[in-house]
């Protein structure tokens, strides 16, 4: 029987890249983390932008365990689904909150800026409106709280023999990450060697080398003000920072 794998990770954490790595290297079926194409097609001709996607995930957690970018469902809810009795592999991916918040600021997805795009420091202290499939409170205190809530939920996967990864480790040594997933879950490799996915999944002007240089050399720090660092450091969950091996800045 071919194993199944479910990936969780916030937007802008390289979930698409990890999915491509797994597709190229591991003999495992990936449980879709986004809506199928037919839902996107229907959405184009219906009013509103999010309600149909929210409705889809509200009706289908028994087969997909929720939106890949959403907060992980509670342990009792997860144990309620038969899919977990089929040897499913649960994986999450986390990104350094300082760089992740900068990415979210550049591309806020369903979140709408009111009265024009604010500066980054204002963005960090502005309430964040979620969508239903986020599986969070409707309005959060700030985008930093979004990082705290989502990444805290990933720790729950450890109760199901899950695996917590980071964006940085994935771009540092993708082969080692594939070997880690394969070994942890006893998933067969598709071939003896390793295949990397060199293209960007979102920006044709960038490739794997660009992302590796940008994140491992922390070039994102060049655009991070002292004020922004202070705001994030005051609000981010320090226990989670330690758990995922991230350094608190500005101390």
Residue pairs with C-beta under 8 A, 6 or more apart in sequence:
1 86
1 87
2 27
2 28
2 29
3 27
3 28
3 29
3 87
3 88
3 89
3 185
3 187
4 28
4 29
4 30
4 31
4 83
4 86
4 87
4 88
4 89
5 22
5 26
5 28
5 29
5 30
5 31
5 88
5 89
5 90
5 91
5 181
5 185
5 187
6 30
6 31
6 33
6 64
6 65
6 68
6 88
6 89
6 90
6 91
7 15
7 18
7 19
7 22
7 30
7 33
7 68
7 91
7 92
7 93
8 15
8 33
8 68
8 69
8 70
8 72
8 90
8 91
8 92
8 93
8 153
8 154
8 157
9 15
9 18
9 68
9 69
9 92
9 93
9 94
9 95
10 69
10 94
10 95
10 100
10 146
10 147
10 150
10 151
11 69
11 103
11 104
11 107
11 109
12 95
12 100
12 103
12 104
12 107
13 93
13 94
13 95
13 100
13 167
14 93
14 95
14 167
14 170
14 171
14 211
15 33
15 68
15 69
15 93
16 201
16 202
17 170
17 171
17 197
17 201
17 211
18 91
18 93
18 165
18 170
18 177
19 30
20 197
20 201
21 170
21 174
21 177
21 178
21 196
21 197
22 28
22 30
22 178
22 181
23 30
24 190
24 195
24 196
24 197
25 178
25 182
25 189
25 190
25 191
25 194
25 195
26 178
26 181
26 182
26 187
26 188
26 189
26 190
27 187
27 188
27 189
27 190
28 89
28 185
28 187
31 63
31 64
31 65
31 83
31 88
32 64
33 64
33 67
33 68
33 69
34 67
34 68
35 52
35 53
35 56
35 57
39 52
39 53
39 56
42 52
43 49
43 52
43 53
46 52
49 110
50 110
50 131
50 132
53 67
53 131
53 133
54 131
54 132
54 133
57 64
57 66
57 67
57 70
57 132
57 133
58 132
58 133
61 73
61 77
61 81
62 81
62 82
62 83
63 83
65 73
65 78
65 81
65 83
65 88
65 90
66 72
66 73
66 133
66 135
67 133
67 134
67 135
69 133
69 134
69 150
70 133
70 134
70 135
70 136
70 150
71 134
71 135
71 136
71 149
71 150
71 153
72 78
72 92
72 135
72 153
72 154
72 156
72 157
73 135
74 156
75 156
75 159
78 84
78 156
78 160
84 160
89 162
89 163
89 181
89 184
89 185
89 187
90 157
90 160
90 161
90 162
90 163
91 157
91 162
91 163
91 164
91 165
91 181
92 151
92 154
92 157
92 162
92 163
92 164
92 165
93 165
93 166
93 167
93 170
94 151
94 154
94 164
94 165
94 166
94 167
94 244
95 103
95 166
95 167
95 168
96 166
96 167
96 168
96 215
96 246
97 144
97 147
97 232
97 236
97 241
97 246
98 220
98 221
98 224
98 229
98 232
98 249
99 215
99 218
99 220
100 147
100 167
101 124
101 143
101 144
101 147
101 232
102 120
102 220
102 223
102 224
104 143
104 146
105 120
105 123
105 143
110 131
111 128
111 129
112 129
118 126
120 225
120 228
121 225
121 227
121 228
121 231
123 143
124 142
124 143
124 144
124 228
124 231
124 232
124 235
125 142
125 231
126 142
126 143
127 139
127 140
127 141
127 142
128 139
128 140
128 141
128 142
128 143
128 145
128 146
129 138
129 139
130 136
130 137
130 138
130 139
130 140
130 146
134 146
136 146
136 149
136 150
140 146
140 149
141 235
142 235
144 231
144 232
144 235
144 236
145 235
147 236
148 235
148 236
148 237
148 240
151 237
151 240
151 244
152 237
152 240
154 162
154 164
155 164
155 243
156 162
157 163
157 164
158 164
161 184
163 180
163 181
163 184
163 185
164 244
165 177
165 180
166 244
166 245
167 215
168 215
168 216
169 176
169 177
170 177
171 208
171 211
171 212
171 215
171 216
172 212
172 216
174 194
174 196
175 194
175 196
178 189
178 194
181 187
182 188
182 189
196 208
197 208
198 207
198 208
198 209
199 207
199 208
200 206
200 207
200 208
200 210
200 211
213 219
214 220
224 249
226 250
229 249
229 250
230 250
232 249
233 248
233 249
233 250
233 251
236 248
238 248
241 247
241 248
